[in-house]
Amino acid sequence: MTFWDCLPPGRALALAAATAVLTAGCASPSSSSDSSNSSDSRSKPGGRAFTVAAAGDVLIHPELVEQAAKDAEKSGKGAAGLDFGPLLAGVKPVISKADLAICHMETPVGKPTGPFEGYPEFLVPPQILTALKEVGYDTCSTASNHTYDHGLKALRHTLDTMDGIGLGHSGSARTREEAKKINIREVKGVKVAHLSYSWESFLNPTPQKERWAFNRMSTEKIKESEERARKQGAEVVILSLHWGLEHYNEPSVPQLELAERITGETGIDLVVGHHAHVVQPIQKLNGTWVAYGLGNQVARHSSPTGLTEEGVIGWFEFRETDSGWEVAARHRTTLVDIPPEVEAGEKPPEGAVGDHRLVDVRQVLDHPGGLSEARLARYRLALDRTHGFLYNRGAPGGDGLAELDLKN
C-alpha cells in the first residue's frame, strides 16, 4: 500500500458525477468540457499541432542486464559489454514518430561496469538511457518510489548521465536551485512543460535536509509548479504521476480522487500515470485525458504474471483551436517477450521465444511471418486484454479513445 492509498476517501459522490459525464472536448482549461461539439473547437487558421507518446515504467531487472550482455556479444555494440538496443528496438517506429516522447525512468543508474542491483534497491546500467534516447525518447520522468534507492550521489549521477546524452528529465534534482526549475521544451513551435511527481518510498525516504531533491505528490505543489510553468511561457503542461496500487488494473480511490482534483482545480493538459506495473484505464475527466497507468514499458519481474509484461504506449494528438487545445487519445499495446526457463542442457520448445524483446503487438499481428500459433495467441491475448483495461472507464464512447494506426 502506498502513501496515497492510505488517504481517507471523501469525494466519492463528486467523482461519480464527474465520471458519468463523457466529453469529447479539448484538454485545455480554457475550454469547456464539451467544446469539441461546438464551433469554438474548430481548427485555428494557422493553428499548431503536435503529438506526444508516453509509456510506463522502465524497470531493468537482472534478467534484462543478462539479455543486454548476450546481445552485445552478438552485435558488438553498446558499451562495457551491454547493448540494450535490441531489447527496445520493437517500439522505435512508434516512439520515434512522436514529436515529443516521454518515458518513465524508474530507478537510478550506476557505472557502466557495475555493480548493479535489482529489487528492492535498484541500481541499473546507464547504457539503458542511451538505448532510450536512440529509440526516440526526448525526456523522462524521474520521480518514483525508487528515485532515492542509493541516495543523492546516485540521483546526481543519473541526471548527469541523462544530461550527457541529451535526454531530458523532470521529477528529481541535484541541487536546491535545480529543484525550482521547470522542464520546458519547444515542440513544433509550442512551449511544453513536463512535471513529474511521486509518492515516496518508506524503505528509502529522502533525509529532511535533502527533501528538495525529490518531487512528492501534492495537489498544492502541482498547482504551484504549473503556475510557475505558465509564468515561464508554457502553453501546454503535461504531468507524470507515480501513483496507485501495484498489480491492480483498476485505479485506487486515492488515484481517482487526485485525478478529480487535478483535472478540476488545475490547468494541467494531460496526466500520465505509472507505478502499478499493469495497464489501467485511460479516461477523459473534466475535459482532460488521464492515463491512470500505462503498465510496464520494459521490465522482467522475478515472478512474471502475464499482466506485468503487457504495456501501452499512450499517443496524444494536440491541436490548437480557437478556444485552446483539443487532444485526441490513441494507444498502442506492447508486450515483453520472455524466454521459457529450461534446465541446463535442455532445448526450449520449438517456436518458443528466444530472447527478451519489447514487442509492438499490433505490428507483429499485422506481419506475423512464420510465428507459431501459440506465439500469435499470446499477442492476441495481450491486445484484447489491454483494450479491456484501457476502456474500462468509458473512454471509447464520445471521448474517442482508439488504437493508434501508424499508417495514418
C-alpha positions as CSV (number, residue, x, y, z in Angstrom):
1,M,0.0,0.0,0.0
2,T,1.3,3.4,-0.9
3,F,1.1,6.7,1.0
4,W,-1.7,7.9,-1.3
5,D,-3.7,4.7,-0.7
6,C,-3.7,5.5,3.0
7,L,-5.6,8.7,2.4
8,P,-9.3,8.8,3.6
9,P,-12.0,8.9,0.9
10,G,-14.2,11.9,0.7
11,R,-15.1,12.8,-2.8
12,A,-16.9,9.7,-4.0
13,L,-20.2,11.5,-4.9
14,A,-18.4,14.2,-6.8
15,L,-16.3,11.7,-8.6
16,A,-19.3,9.6,-9.5
17,A,-20.9,12.6,-11.0
18,A,-17.8,13.7,-12.9
19,T,-17.1,10.3,-14.4
20,A,-20.6,10.0,-15.6
21,V,-20.1,13.0,-17.9
22,L,-18.3,11.8,-21.0
23,T,-16.9,14.6,-23.1
24,A,-15.1,14.8,-26.4
25,G,-13.7,18.3,-25.9
26,C,-10.3,19.7,-25.7
27,A,-8.0,19.2,-22.7
28,S,-7.3,22.8,-22.2
29,P,-8.5,24.6,-19.0
30,S,-9.6,27.5,-21.2
31,S,-12.2,25.3,-23.0
32,S,-15.4,23.8,-21.8
33,S,-15.6,20.0,-21.5
34,D,-18.0,19.7,-24.4
35,S,-16.3,22.2,-26.7
36,S,-15.4,19.7,-29.3
37,N,-19.1,19.7,-30.3
38,S,-19.1,23.4,-30.8
39,S,-17.8,25.8,-33.4
40,D,-15.2,27.1,-30.9
41,S,-13.2,23.8,-31.2
42,R,-12.6,24.2,-34.9
43,S,-9.0,24.3,-36.0
44,K,-7.5,27.7,-35.7
45,P,-6.3,29.1,-39.0
46,G,-2.6,28.5,-39.0
47,G,-3.0,26.7,-35.7
48,R,-0.2,24.5,-34.4
49,A,-0.3,20.7,-33.7
50,F,2.0,18.2,-32.2
51,T,2.0,14.6,-31.0
52,V,3.1,13.1,-27.6
53,A,4.0,9.5,-26.9
54,A,4.2,8.4,-23.3
55,A,4.9,5.0,-21.8
56,G,5.1,3.2,-18.5
57,D,7.8,2.0,-16.2
58,V,11.4,1.3,-17.4
59,L,12.5,-1.2,-14.8
60,I,15.7,-3.0,-15.5
61,H,15.7,-6.3,-13.7
62,P,18.8,-8.5,-13.6
63,E,17.5,-10.8,-16.4
64,L,17.4,-7.8,-18.7
65,V,21.0,-7.0,-17.9
66,E,21.9,-10.5,-18.8
67,Q,20.0,-10.1,-22.1
68,A,21.9,-6.9,-22.9
69,A,25.2,-8.7,-22.3
70,K,24.1,-11.5,-24.6
71,D,23.0,-9.0,-27.3
72,A,26.3,-7.1,-27.0
73,E,28.2,-10.3,-27.8
74,K,26.2,-10.7,-31.0
75,S,26.1,-7.1,-32.1
76,G,29.5,-5.8,-30.9
77,K,27.7,-2.6,-30.0
78,G,26.8,-1.0,-26.7
79,A,29.2,0.0,-24.0
80,A,31.1,-2.0,-21.4
81,G,29.6,-5.2,-22.8
82,L,26.0,-4.2,-22.6
83,D,23.6,-3.4,-25.6
84,F,20.0,-2.6,-24.7
85,G,19.2,-1.6,-28.3
86,P,17.8,-5.0,-29.5
87,L,15.6,-5.2,-26.4
88,L,13.9,-1.9,-27.2
89,A,14.0,-1.8,-31.0
90,G,10.5,-3.1,-31.4
91,V,8.9,0.2,-30.3
92,K,11.2,2.6,-32.2
93,P,8.8,3.0,-35.2
94,V,6.2,4.4,-32.7
95,I,8.3,6.3,-30.3
96,S,10.5,8.0,-32.9
97,K,7.4,9.2,-34.8
98,A,6.2,11.3,-32.0
99,D,7.0,15.0,-31.8
100,L,7.6,14.6,-28.0
101,A,8.3,11.2,-26.4
102,I,8.2,10.8,-22.6
103,C,9.5,7.8,-20.8
104,H,9.5,7.0,-17.0
105,M,12.9,6.1,-15.7
106,E,12.0,4.2,-12.5
107,T,15.5,3.8,-11.0
108,P,18.9,5.4,-10.5
109,V,21.8,4.2,-12.7
110,G,25.3,3.2,-11.7
111,K,28.6,3.0,-13.5
112,P,28.8,1.2,-16.9
113,T,30.6,-1.7,-15.5
114,G,28.5,-2.1,-12.4
115,P,28.0,-3.3,-9.8
116,F,24.2,-3.5,-10.5
117,E,21.4,-4.3,-8.2
118,G,17.8,-5.4,-8.6
119,Y,14.8,-5.3,-6.3
120,P,14.3,-3.8,-3.7
121,E,17.1,-1.2,-4.1
122,F,17.8,-0.8,-7.8
123,L,21.0,0.4,-9.4
124,V,20.9,-0.3,-13.1
125,P,23.3,0.1,-16.1
126,P,23.4,3.6,-17.6
127,Q,23.5,2.0,-21.0
128,I,19.7,1.8,-20.8
129,L,19.5,5.6,-21.0
130,T,21.4,5.6,-24.3
131,A,19.1,3.0,-25.7
132,L,16.0,5.0,-24.6
133,K,17.5,8.0,-26.4
134,E,18.2,6.0,-29.5
135,V,14.7,4.7,-29.9
136,G,13.4,8.3,-29.8
137,Y,12.6,9.3,-26.2
138,D,13.2,13.0,-25.6
139,T,12.6,13.3,-21.9
140,C,11.8,11.2,-18.9
141,S,10.0,11.5,-15.5
142,T,12.4,10.5,-12.7
143,A,10.2,10.8,-9.6
144,S,9.4,7.4,-8.3
145,N,9.5,5.3,-5.1
146,H,12.9,4.1,-6.2
147,T,14.4,7.5,-7.0
148,Y,16.4,7.6,-3.8
149,D,17.3,3.9,-3.6
150,H,21.0,4.8,-3.5
151,G,20.8,8.4,-2.1
152,L,21.7,11.7,-3.5
153,K,25.0,10.6,-5.1
154,A,23.3,8.1,-7.4
155,L,20.5,10.5,-8.1
156,R,23.0,13.1,-9.2
157,H,24.9,10.6,-11.3
158,T,21.7,9.6,-13.0
159,L,20.8,13.1,-14.0
160,D,24.4,13.8,-15.1
161,T,24.3,10.8,-17.4
162,M,20.9,11.9,-18.9
163,D,22.3,15.4,-19.5
164,G,25.4,13.9,-21.1
165,I,23.3,12.1,-23.8
166,G,20.7,14.8,-24.3
167,L,17.9,13.1,-22.5
168,G,15.6,15.5,-20.6
169,H,14.3,14.8,-17.1
170,S,11.8,16.0,-14.6
171,G,10.9,15.0,-11.0
172,S,14.3,15.0,-9.2
173,A,17.1,17.5,-8.8
174,R,20.8,17.7,-7.9
175,T,20.7,21.0,-6.1
176,R,18.1,23.1,-4.3
177,E,18.3,25.6,-7.2
178,E,17.7,23.0,-9.9
179,A,14.6,21.7,-7.9
180,K,13.0,25.1,-8.7
181,K,13.4,24.8,-12.4
182,I,10.7,23.6,-14.8
183,N,11.4,21.2,-17.7
184,I,10.1,23.2,-20.7
185,R,10.8,22.1,-24.3
186,E,9.8,23.7,-27.6
187,V,7.8,21.1,-29.6
188,K,6.9,22.2,-33.1
189,G,6.7,25.9,-32.0
190,V,4.8,25.1,-28.8
191,K,6.3,25.5,-25.3
192,V,5.5,22.3,-23.5
193,A,6.3,21.8,-19.8
194,H,6.7,18.4,-18.2
195,L,6.1,17.9,-14.5
196,S,6.8,14.7,-12.5
197,Y,5.6,13.7,-9.0
198,S,5.5,10.5,-6.9
199,W,4.7,9.1,-3.6
200,E,7.9,8.4,-1.6
201,S,9.3,5.0,-0.6
202,F,9.0,4.1,3.0
203,L,12.1,1.9,2.6
204,N,14.4,4.7,1.4
205,P,12.9,8.1,2.3
206,T,14.9,11.2,1.5
207,P,16.5,12.8,4.5
208,Q,14.9,16.0,5.8
209,K,17.9,18.1,4.7
210,E,17.5,16.8,1.1
211,R,13.8,16.9,0.7
212,W,14.2,19.3,-2.2
213,A,15.8,16.6,-4.3
214,F,12.5,14.7,-4.9
215,N,9.0,15.8,-6.0
216,R,6.5,14.4,-3.6
217,M,2.9,14.2,-4.7
218,S,0.7,17.0,-3.5
219,T,-2.1,18.9,-5.3
220,E,-0.8,22.2,-3.9
221,K,2.7,21.6,-5.1
222,I,1.5,20.5,-8.5
223,K,-0.6,23.7,-8.7
224,E,2.4,25.8,-7.8
225,S,4.6,24.1,-10.4
226,E,2.0,24.6,-13.1
227,E,1.7,28.3,-12.2
228,R,5.5,28.7,-12.5
229,A,5.5,26.8,-15.8
230,R,2.8,29.1,-17.2
231,K,4.7,32.2,-16.0
232,Q,7.7,30.9,-17.8
233,G,5.8,30.7,-21.0
234,A,4.5,27.1,-21.0
235,E,1.5,26.8,-23.3
236,V,0.9,23.1,-22.6
237,V,1.6,21.3,-19.3
238,I,1.9,17.6,-19.0
239,L,2.0,15.8,-15.6
240,S,3.6,12.4,-14.9
241,L,2.4,10.7,-11.7
242,H,3.8,7.7,-10.0
243,W,0.8,6.6,-8.0
244,G,-1.7,3.8,-7.2
245,L,-1.5,0.2,-6.1
246,E,0.8,-2.2,-7.7
247,H,-0.7,-5.0,-9.8
248,Y,-4.2,-3.6,-9.8
249,N,-5.8,-2.9,-13.1
250,E,-8.3,-0.5,-11.7
251,P,-7.2,2.8,-10.3
252,S,-7.4,3.1,-6.5
253,V,-9.8,5.5,-4.7
254,P,-7.0,7.9,-3.9
255,Q,-5.9,7.9,-7.6
256,L,-9.5,8.7,-8.6
257,E,-9.7,11.5,-6.0
258,L,-6.4,13.0,-7.0
259,A,-7.3,12.8,-10.7
260,E,-10.6,14.7,-9.9
261,R,-8.7,17.4,-8.1
262,I,-6.1,17.9,-10.7
263,T,-8.5,17.9,-13.7
264,G,-11.0,20.1,-11.8
265,E,-8.7,22.5,-10.0
266,T,-5.6,23.0,-12.3
267,G,-4.9,23.7,-15.9
268,I,-2.9,20.6,-16.5
269,D,-3.4,19.5,-20.1
270,L,-2.6,15.8,-19.8
271,V,-2.0,13.3,-16.9
272,V,0.2,10.3,-17.5
273,G,0.4,7.6,-14.8
274,H,2.6,4.7,-13.9
275,H,3.8,2.5,-10.9
276,A,1.1,-0.2,-11.0
277,H,3.1,-2.3,-13.4
278,V,-0.1,-3.3,-15.1
279,V,-2.4,-1.5,-17.6
280,Q,-5.1,0.8,-16.1
281,P,-7.8,2.8,-17.9
282,I,-7.5,6.0,-19.9
283,Q,-10.3,8.4,-19.2
284,K,-11.3,11.9,-20.0
285,L,-12.2,13.6,-16.8
286,N,-13.4,17.2,-16.6
287,G,-12.2,17.6,-20.2
288,T,-8.7,16.3,-19.6
289,W,-7.2,13.0,-20.5
290,V,-5.9,10.9,-17.6
291,A,-3.9,7.7,-18.3
292,Y,-4.1,6.1,-14.9
293,G,-1.4,3.5,-15.6
294,L,0.4,2.6,-18.8
295,G,1.8,-0.7,-17.4
296,N,5.5,-1.5,-17.9
297,Q,7.3,-0.2,-20.9
298,V,10.0,-2.8,-20.2
299,A,10.5,-5.0,-17.1
300,R,11.2,-8.6,-16.2
301,H,9.7,-9.3,-12.7
302,S,11.1,-12.3,-10.9
303,S,7.6,-13.9,-11.0
304,P,6.0,-12.7,-14.3
305,T,2.2,-12.6,-14.1
306,G,1.5,-12.1,-17.8
307,L,-0.1,-8.8,-16.9
308,T,3.3,-7.3,-15.9
309,E,4.7,-8.0,-19.4
310,E,1.8,-6.1,-21.0
311,G,2.0,-2.3,-21.5
312,V,0.7,0.6,-23.5
313,I,2.2,3.5,-25.4
314,G,-0.2,6.4,-25.0
315,W,-0.4,8.6,-28.0
316,F,-1.9,12.1,-27.7
317,E,-2.5,14.5,-30.6
318,F,-2.7,18.1,-29.6
319,R,-4.4,20.5,-32.0
320,E,-4.8,24.3,-31.5
321,T,-8.3,25.6,-31.7
322,D,-10.0,29.0,-31.3
323,S,-10.6,28.1,-27.6
324,G,-7.4,26.3,-26.6
325,W,-6.1,22.8,-27.2
326,E,-8.1,19.9,-28.3
327,V,-6.5,16.5,-27.5
328,A,-7.2,13.2,-29.2
329,A,-6.1,10.0,-27.4
330,R,-4.7,6.8,-29.0
331,H,-2.9,3.8,-27.7
332,R,-0.6,1.0,-28.9
333,T,-0.2,-2.3,-27.0
334,T,3.3,-3.6,-26.2
335,L,4.5,-6.9,-24.7
336,V,7.8,-8.0,-23.3
337,D,8.6,-11.4,-24.7
338,I,10.1,-13.7,-22.1
339,P,12.1,-16.8,-23.0
340,P,10.9,-20.0,-21.2
341,E,13.1,-21.3,-18.4
342,V,14.7,-24.6,-19.2
343,E,17.1,-26.8,-17.3
344,A,20.8,-26.8,-18.3
345,G,21.3,-28.9,-21.4
346,E,17.6,-28.9,-22.4
347,K,16.3,-27.2,-25.5
348,P,13.4,-24.8,-25.4
349,P,10.1,-25.9,-27.1
350,E,10.1,-25.4,-30.8
351,G,8.9,-22.0,-31.8
352,A,9.3,-20.6,-28.3
353,V,10.6,-17.1,-27.5
354,G,14.4,-16.9,-27.7
355,D,15.2,-13.6,-26.2
356,H,13.7,-10.8,-24.1
357,R,12.2,-8.4,-26.5
358,L,9.8,-5.4,-26.3
359,V,7.2,-6.0,-29.0
360,D,4.8,-3.7,-30.7
361,V,1.9,-6.2,-30.6
362,R,-0.2,-4.7,-33.5
363,Q,2.9,-4.7,-35.8
364,V,3.5,-8.3,-35.1
365,L,-0.1,-9.4,-35.6
366,D,-0.3,-7.5,-38.8
367,H,3.0,-9.0,-40.0
368,P,3.3,-12.4,-38.3
369,G,5.8,-14.0,-40.6
370,G,6.4,-17.6,-39.5
371,L,5.5,-17.2,-35.9
372,S,3.8,-20.2,-34.3
373,E,0.1,-20.1,-33.5
374,A,1.0,-20.3,-29.7
375,R,3.0,-17.1,-30.0
376,L,0.3,-15.3,-32.0
377,A,-2.3,-16.4,-29.5
378,R,-0.2,-14.7,-26.7
379,Y,-0.1,-11.5,-28.7
380,R,-3.8,-11.6,-29.4
381,L,-4.5,-12.1,-25.7
382,A,-2.3,-9.0,-24.8
383,L,-4.1,-6.9,-27.3
384,D,-7.6,-7.9,-26.2
385,R,-6.8,-7.7,-22.5
386,T,-5.1,-4.3,-22.6
387,H,-8.0,-2.9,-24.7
388,G,-10.4,-4.2,-22.0
389,F,-8.5,-2.5,-19.2
390,L,-8.0,0.8,-21.1
391,Y,-11.7,1.1,-22.0
392,N,-13.0,0.2,-18.5
393,R,-14.0,3.7,-17.7
394,G,-15.9,4.5,-20.8
395,A,-13.3,6.3,-23.0
396,P,-14.2,4.7,-26.4
397,G,-17.6,6.3,-26.3
398,G,-18.0,10.0,-27.0
399,D,-14.4,10.6,-25.9
400,G,-13.0,8.8,-28.9
401,L,-10.1,6.7,-27.4
402,A,-8.9,4.4,-30.1
403,E,-6.0,2.3,-31.2
404,L,-3.2,4.1,-33.0
405,D,-2.9,3.4,-36.7
406,L,0.6,4.1,-37.8
407,K,-0.4,4.1,-41.4
408,N,-2.2,7.5,-40.9
